Amino acid sequence: MAVSKLIRHIPFLKAVLLHSVTAFGGPQGHTGMVLKTFVDRRRDLTKEELMEYISFCQLLPGASSTQTLTLIGYKRGGIQLAVITLIIWIFPACFLMGLLSFIVGTIEKSGVQTNIFRFIQPMAIGFLAYAAFKAYQISIRNTITRVIMLVSAAITFFLFKAPWIIPALIVCGGIATNFSNKRIPEKEVIRPRHIRWTNIWLFVVIFLVAGVLSETARKQRWENRKQYNLFENFYRFGSFVFGGGDVLIPLMLDQYVARPTSEKVIKRNPDLIKVDQGELLTGAGMVRAIPGPVFSIASFVGGVALKKEGPRAQIIGCIIGSVAIFLPSALLVLFFFPVWQTLKKYVVVYRSLEGINAAVVGIMIAATMFLLKSTAVFTFTYDSIISLIVISGTFLVLQRSKIPAPVIVVFCLLLGWIL
């Protein structure tokens, strides 16, 4: 990208950086913050475009909130700006989680004050409720979309942690709205479009090479074999994980905590990577308390996995975790999105968009309700009452004022520290 073009995008990149250090609450909170910052305040894209991006990214494996932000960068300045956007977005969280891997053993002993984060999840629920409300206004316009929304919300609520449920509901929603002849796109000549296969071939080649090198390193007992194994593990996770961090963390527990206790696995690979369960769970908790993508926990796990090899290897482990977990997400979204832009002009795909968007609204509503249940806000204790006030206040401030999202985050952090 030419320097002059990059300078033109500096205000956007500054907004991405500010978003990366204030986007608390995981993907549930990120949608509302993206809506407030990049749609309402900066107008980098429309509400309809954001809904399309979210729906599209939910169909792909990987970190959906990261993919959504990457697409906003792609819309503004092509692949190069998309890559810069991705790096700026993930760096603060990956740096903090990598740093945490060096000090995780001393957190409990030092008595670190964590009450400052106590109202971050209620705030995130408020952001998600706001995003769901705005998405409802955009996407729910008739009986079929209301039915799809309600069914999707109910099924998602009861099967929230099933990794296949979100893509399955999105596909079913798209099928449902294809039974009407009323939904026909404007007549347009669809010209054949050249497809750039570079990204998908790169994705496949890296996947295969990583697998071969990892297995060769294990069999031949290379000196740095754990680094090859680690890259293969995280690249595989980033390639196949649907459902975000809630699915990624259990997979890591299985890979690095449960599998190393199996005699059969140990016999096959006596030097496999093992992570202490308590340390991994500490990372899983702390990643919810820092801004940025939940997938940044890979930086932490990568560092912890190699900490016995020395500080240099631990730093390399943090870098491997950061790169390998986000690389497949970026390659997939930047390959499939241009293809999607052509496909959606066809009648079948165009009709599907209405149902897909309705399903996404239902999923957002279910996520809001699931988080409300998990935070025990209806127990009517002192904390639960304050949390309800934070949720309601966040929603109302977003809905009725122009206060930037970072200000709301800072206020909630101060509230947790004071109370």
N, C-alpha and C positions, 0 to 999 in steps of 0.2 A: 504494500500500500504506500503510495507517495506520501511524503512528509506533509504536504499541503492538505491532502485529504484527511490524514490522521489528525492534524490540528483542528480541522473542522469538526471532528468527532470528540474532541476533548471534553466539552460539557456533558455529553452522553456518558463517556467513560468515567468522569467524576461522579455522575449519578450512580453508575454501577458500583464504584468503589464505596460510596456512602451506603448503598443498599447492602453491600457485602458485609459491612461491619455493624449493621443495625437490624438485619433480617433474622430476628430470633424466632423460635417457635417451630422450626422444621418446615416441611413443605406445606403443612396446614396453614401456617401463618404467611408463608411467602406469597401465595396467590393474591391475598388482599393487599399486601404491601406493593407488589408489582402493579396491581390495578391502580393503587393510589399514586404511585410515583411515576410510572412510565405511561399510563393512560390518562389519568385525571390531571396530573400536574404538568408533565413534560409533553404529552401527546405524541409520543414516538410511534404509537399504533392505536387503533380503535378498540373499543370493547369487543366488537365482533371478531376482530383479528386475534385478540388475546384468547378468546374462547376457542377459536379454531386451533391456535397453537397448543393450548392446554389439552384439548381433545386429541389432537394428533400425537402429542408426546405421551399420553396415557396408553397409546397403542404400542409403544416401543419399550423395550427393556431399558433399564438404567435410571439415572437420577432425573426425574421428570421436571422438577423446578429448575434444575441446571440447564436442561435441554430447552425449556421455554425461554430462559434468558438468553441462551445462545442464539435462538431463532430471532429474537428482537435485534441482536447485534447483526445477524445475517441480513435482516430486512433493511437495516440502515446502511450497511457498508460491505455486504458480501462476506465471503468466507474469511478473509483476513481480519475484518473487524469482529466477526463471530468468534474467532480464536482468541483475540485479545480480550473480548468480553468474558469468555470462559475462564481465562487465566486470572483476570482481575477478580472475578466472582469467587473462585474456589481458593485463591491463595490465602486470605486471612484465616479462614476456617482450617485449612490444611496445616498452616504454620502453627496455629494454636494447638491443634490436636497432636501434631508432631512434637511440639514442646512438652505437652502433657505426658507423652510417653517417657520422657526423661525424669519427670518428677512424680509419676503416679504413686510410687511407693511411699512418698512422704506426705501425701495429701491429708490422710487421716491423722498422722502424727502432728502435723502443723496446726490443726484446728482451723482450717480455712473457712471463712464465713461464706456460706452458700445461700443464706436467706435472701440475699439481694436478688436471686433469680426466682423467688417463690411465686411471683405474679406474672412471670413470662408466659407460662402455658395458658392461663386465663386470657391474657392479652392476645395470644395466638388464636384462641377460640373466637375472640371478638373479630379479629381480622378475617378468619375463615367464614364467620357468619355474614360479615359484610360482603365478602366476595360471592358467597352463595346467593345473597339477596340481589346483588347487581346482575349476576348471571341469570337468575330467575327472570328478571325484567327483560333481559335480552332474548332468552331462548325459549321460554315457556309461553306459547301464544294460542294454543288450541287444545282440544281434548286429548289427542294422541300423545302430545308432549307431556301433558300433566300425568297421564297414566304411566308413561315411561319413567318420568321423574319419581313418582311415588313407589313404583315397583323397584326401581334401582336403589332408592333410598332404603327401603325395607330390607332387601336382600343384602346390600352392602353392610348395613348395621349389624345383621346377625352373622354375617360371614366376613367380618372386617379384615381378619388376618389371613384369609385364604389368598395366596398370591395370584391365582388365576381369575378371581372374581371380577376385578376391574376391567381387564381386556375383554372378558366374556360378556359383561353387561354392555360395553361400548359396541361390540359387534352386534349383539342382539338388538340394541336400540337402533342401529343403522339399518338392520334388516326390517324392523317393524315399520319404519316410515317409507319403505319401498312399496308398500301395498296400496298406495294412493297415486293416481295419475295427475293429481292437482299440483304436485310439487315438481315442476319442470324448470330447468334453468333457462336463462335467456338464450335465444338462438345465437350460436357463435360457431364459426368454423374452427375446428380443432386441428391445428397444424401439427404434423409430426415434430416432436421435440428431441433434440440430441440429448441423450442421457450420459452424464459423466460417471463412468464406472470406477473411477480411481478410489473413492472412499470405501466402497463396499469391498473391492478387491484388497485394499490395504487392511481392512477389518479382518477379512478371511485369512490373508497371509500371516498377519501378526498372530492370530489365534492359533494357526497350525504351527508356526515356527516356535511360539511360546510353549506349546505342548510338547513338541519334539525336543527342544532344548531342556525343558524341565525334566523329562523322563531320562534323557541321556545323562544329564548332570547327576541324577539320582543313581542310575545304574553304574556309572563310571566314577562316582564319588568325587566329583570336581570340588575343588577347594571352596568355591563360592556357590555351591549348589543351592543353598537355601535362598539366595537372591533370585535365582532362576525359578525355583519353586514358588516363591512369593509372587513374582510377576504373573506367572501362569494362573495362580489361584485368584488373584484380584481381577485380572483381565476376564477370566471366566465368570466371576461374579457380576462384573459390569456388563457382560454380554447377555446374561440370561435372567437377571433379577427383575421381576415385575413387582410393583408394590412398594418401592422405596426402601428406606432404612428399616422399617418394621419387618421386612423380609430379609434384608442383608444381614442384620445382626444375628438372627437365629442361624443363618448359614455359616457365619463365622464361628459361632459357638460350636456347631457341629464339626467344622473343619479343623479348628485349632484347640478345642477343649475335649469334645467327645471322641473323635476318631483316634487321637493319640493314646487313648486308654484301651483300645481294642487290641487284643493279643495278635489277631490275624493281621491287622494293619502294621503293628510294630514289627512283626516278623518279616513283612515284605519291605518295610522302610524304617529301620531302627533309628534313623537320624531325622525323622520328620519334624516339621515345625510344630511347636507346642506353646500355647499361651495360657497363663494362669487365669482361671475362670473369674476370680475376684477382680483382677486387673482389667479384663475385657469388659466386665459389667460396669466397672468404674468409668471406663471410656464411653460405654453406651449411655451412661447417665449424664456425663459431662458434655457430650456432643449435643444434648438437648438444651444445654445452658449457654451455648455460644452461638454467635450469628453464623449464617451460612448453611451450606448443604449438609444433611445428615451423613451423606456418603463420605464426608471428610473423616469419619471414624477409621477409614482405611489407612490414613496417615498415622494414626495412633497405633493401630494393630500392627502395621508394618514395622514401626519403631520398636514396639514391645517384643515382637517376634524375633528380632535380631539383636536385642540389647545385650545378650550374653557374648556376642561376637565383638563387642567393643563399641565406643562412641561413633567411630567412622562408619561401621557397618550399620549402626542404628539410624544414623542420618540417611544413609542409602536406603534403608528399609522404609523410612518415612516418605522419601521421594518416590520409590517404587510404588508404594500404596497409593499415593496421590495421583500419579500418572496412569497407572494400570486400571484404576477403578473408573476414572472419568473418560479415558480415551475411547473405549467402545461406544459409550453414549454419544460422544461428539461425532464420531465417524458415521454412526447409524442415522442420527437426526439430520446431518448435513447431506447425506446421500438421499434419504427417502423424502425429505421435504420438497425438493424441486420436482420429484416424481409425483408427489401428492398434489402439487399445484396444477399439474396437467390432468391427473385422474379425476379431481373433483369437478371438472367441467363436464364430465359425462353424466348422463341422467341418473344412472344407478347410484353413483357416488354422491352426486349433488343431493338427491333425495335422502341419502343416508346421513348427511350432515345434521339435519334437524333432529333425528333420533339420537345421534351421537352426542350432540350438545345437551339434549334433555337428560341423557344418562349421566353425563358429567355433573349436571346440576344436582341430580339425585345423590351421586357419590359425595359431592361436597356437603350436602345436607346431612348425610349419614355420618360423615367424618366429624361434623360439628357435634352431633348428638353423641357419638361414641366418645369423643373427648370430654364432653360434659359429664358423661357417666363415669369415666375413668378418673376425673378430678374430684369426684364426690362433692359437687357443689350443692347438692340437695340434702346434705346432712345437717344443715343449719347450725354449724359451729361458727365461731368467730371468723376463722380463715375462709370457710365456704361462703359466708355472707360477703366478705371483702372481695373474694374471687368473683362472685356474681356481679358485684358493683363494677369491678374492673372489666368484665366481659361486656356488660351493658354500656359502660362508659366508652369503651373502645369503639363499639359499634356506632354509638351516637356521634362521637367525635368524627369518625370517618365519614359518616353519612351527612352530617350537617355543618361541617367546618372544612377549612382548607389547611388545617394543621398538618405538616409533613409527618410521615410515618416514623422517622427517626426520633422526633420529639416525643411521640407516644411511648416509644421503647424506653427512652431515658427516664420519662416520668414513672413508668412501671418499675424500673430498676431502683429508682430513688424510693418509691413507695415500699418495695420489699426491704430496703435497707433501713428505712425509718421505722416501719411497723414490725 
